[in-house]
Amino acid sequence: MFYYVYILFYEAFLDKIDAKNREEYLKGGYGRRTINKMLKRYNLF
């Protein structure tokens, strides 16, 4: 059985430090709210 996967959002960083800071933000409280808002926009959550 195959499932289709769609990329809803993609971020790229030139600096490893910037990427790590963004990752920590998204794993925190405000970041989770941001992700949930994005998922609700596409009716996936």
Secondary structure, 3 states (H helix, E strand, C coil): CCCCCCCCCCCCCCCHHHHHHHHHHHHCHHHHHHHHHHHHHCCCC
